[in-house]
Amino acid sequence: MADLSRREQMMEQRNPPVLAEQYETLDRMIAEASAMVPSYTRMSDSINNGETMYALAAAEQLRSRLLQKQRDIDSLSQSIVAEAENENCGVKEAQLRKNIRFACVQTLQSIMSSLVSLPTAQQYEKLVEVHKKEVARQIEESRMRAANEVVGVRASSSLPSVALKDRPPVNVVHERTRKQAADGWTPQQTRSFMSRWTIPDDADLDAVETNLSEFGRLVIETPKTGLHTLKREVPIRFTPKEQTTTEPSGIVVIN
C-alpha cells in the first residue's frame, strides 16, 4: 500500500494535474500585474500634475498592458471555476476552484481601484501650461524673498557699533598667588579684599619709624576680634625681648 502511494506521488510530480498548471500560470500573471501598478501610479500622477518627466504615450501604453493582463487573469480564473460544475470533479476540488476564483476577483478589484485615468492630449497641454506658470510664480517668490533678506542684512550691517569707551567697566578680580600643598591640592580664592589692617606697598613708613624712634613702641588699633586675627592679617614678627599687651580700648602695644 505504501509503495502504491509513493508511485502515485511520483506520477503526479512527473505529470502534474491541469489545475496545478493553471494555478501556477495564474499566480505568475498576478505577480506581473502587481509589479506594474507602482510604475503606472508614478507616471499618471506626474502627467496629471502637468509635469513633463514622463510621456503621455508611454503612460497610455503601460495602462494598456496592465488592462490586458487583468483580462487574462479574469479569463483564466473563470475557466478554472467552470470545471467545478463538471460531474467528474470532486467536492474538495470544486471548493478549491471556487476559492481560486474568489481570490482572483479580489485582486483585480484592488488593482483597478489604484489605477488613475489619464488626460487626453488636449487636456495634457493645458495642464503643462498651468504647471509652467505655477513654477514661474514660485521662482519669482523665492527670488523676491532672497532679495528682501539681502536688504535686511545690509540694513543691519549699517547700524553704528557701540564704542569701547561707552561700555561699562569690567570688575577686575585679583587672585592671590597659589600655594602648592603637600597632597597636591592647590587652594585658591576667587577674590581678594584689602583689609584695613594691611599696609599697602606705597604707604608712607616715615610716620611708623618716627613713632618707634620717639616712643619706643608701636601702637595699632585692633578690632574686637582679638590679637590672633591681627597676627593673621598683619605680618609682624615678634622678638623675645618684645612684649605685647592689649589695652582695654582695643590698642595693641608692642614694646
Beta strands, then each sheet from edge to edge (+ up, - down):
strand 1: 218-221
strand 2: 244-246
strand 3: 251-254
sheet 1: 1+ 3- 2+
end
